[in-house]
Amino acid sequence: MPAKGGVEGIELAIEKKPDLIILDLLMPEFDGFEVLKELKRKSVDIPVLIASADIQDTSHDLCMELGAADFINKPINHDKLTTAINRILGSRD
């Protein structure tokens, strides 16, 4: 279920408790970094897969420090996305 921005995304995550969140870094209200910080602050235990066109190592490293489960670059390669999702969800069993 897509959210219109970071604030709605956080609300939906808390309400719906999805198995996985796919998060972009650029979005309205809160950017992806702020969403990661807020999910961590609220102790929301849902894995987050970052999908972003930002290829900077500093952005990747910050996302991982903030608790992201993985980071894939846009444009999204279907096989890489599928592999990342399977790895993340498989590690929760």
GIWOVEN-V881553 format. One record per residue. N is the residue number from 1. RES is the residue in one small letter. SS is DSSP state (helix for helix, strand for strand, loop for the rest). PHI is phi in degrees with one decimal (NA if undefined). D_FIRST is the distance of its C-alpha to the first C-alpha in Angstrom with 1 decimal. Layout:
# GIWOVEN-V881553
N,RES,SS,PHI,D_FIRST + N,RES,SS,PHI,D_FIRST
This chain:
# GIWOVEN-V881553
1,m,loop,NA,0.0 + 2,p,loop,-73.7,3.8 + 3,a,loop,-102.8,6.6 + 4,k,loop,-81.7,10.0 + 5,g,loop,-174.7,12.0 + 6,g,helix,-62.9,13.2 + 7,v,helix,-64.0,14.1 + 8,e,helix,-63.9,10.9 + 9,g,helix,-60.7,9.2 + 10,i,helix,-63.8,12.1 + 11,e,helix,-60.7,11.9 + 12,l,helix,-65.8,8.4 + 13,a,helix,-60.5,9.7 + 14,i,helix,-67.9,12.9 + 15,e,helix,-74.2,11.8 + 16,k,helix,-92.6,9.4 + 17,k,loop,48.4,11.1 + 18,p,loop,-68.2,9.0 + 19,d,loop,-71.7,11.6 + 20,l,strand,-154.9,10.8 + 21,i,strand,-113.4,9.5 + 22,i,strand,-103.7,10.2 + 23,l,strand,-125.2,11.8 + 24,d,loop,-89.5,14.0 + 25,l,loop,-87.6,17.2 + 26,l,loop,-103.8,17.6 + 27,m,loop,-162.4,15.5 + 28,p,loop,-66.8,16.5 + 29,e,loop,68.0,17.9 + 30,f,loop,-105.2,17.7 + 31,d,loop,-80.7,17.9 + 32,g,helix,-60.1,16.6 + 33,f,helix,-63.2,19.9 + 34,e,helix,-65.6,19.6 + 35,v,helix,-62.5,16.2 + 36,l,helix,-58.9,17.8 + 37,k,helix,-61.0,20.8 + 38,e,helix,-69.6,19.1 + 39,l,helix,-61.4,17.2 + 40,k,helix,-65.5,20.6 + 41,r,helix,-61.2,22.5 + 42,k,loop,-89.5,20.4 + 43,s,loop,55.0,20.8 + 44,v,loop,-82.3,17.2 + 45,d,loop,-99.1,17.7 + 46,i,loop,-125.6,14.5 + 47,p,strand,-64.9,15.3 + 48,v,strand,-121.0,14.2 + 49,l,strand,-104.9,14.7 + 50,i,strand,-84.5,15.8 + 51,a,strand,-124.7,15.7 + 52,s,strand,-145.7,18.2 + 53,a,loop,-84.6,21.2 + 54,d,loop,-73.1,23.2 + 55,i,loop,-103.7,25.7 + 56,q,loop,-70.0,27.9 + 57,d,helix,-59.8,28.9 + 58,t,helix,-64.0,28.8 + 59,s,helix,-67.4,25.1 + 60,h,helix,-58.7,24.4 + 61,d,helix,-62.6,26.8 + 62,l,helix,-64.2,25.4 + 63,c,helix,-58.7,21.8 + 64,m,helix,-66.6,23.4 + 65,e,helix,-62.2,25.6 + 66,l,loop,-83.4,22.7 + 67,g,loop,108.1,21.2 + 68,a,loop,-62.1,19.0 + 69,a,loop,-80.8,19.2 + 70,d,strand,-166.2,19.6 + 71,f,strand,-142.2,19.7 + 72,i,strand,-122.2,19.6 + 73,n,strand,-91.0,20.8 + 74,k,loop,-90.5,19.6 + 75,p,loop,-65.7,20.3 + 76,i,loop,-75.0,18.3 + 77,n,loop,-88.9,20.5 + 78,h,helix,-55.7,18.8 + 79,d,helix,-64.5,21.3 + 80,k,helix,-66.5,20.9 + 81,l,helix,-63.9,17.1 + 82,t,helix,-60.3,17.6 + 83,t,helix,-62.0,20.5 + 84,a,helix,-63.3,18.8 + 85,i,helix,-63.3,15.9 + 86,n,helix,-62.4,18.7 + 87,r,helix,-65.4,20.9 + 88,i,helix,-65.0,18.5 + 89,l,helix,-70.7,17.4 + 90,g,helix,-67.1,21.0 + 91,s,loop,-75.7,22.4 + 92,r,loop,-88.9,20.8 + 93,d,loop,-71.6,22.8
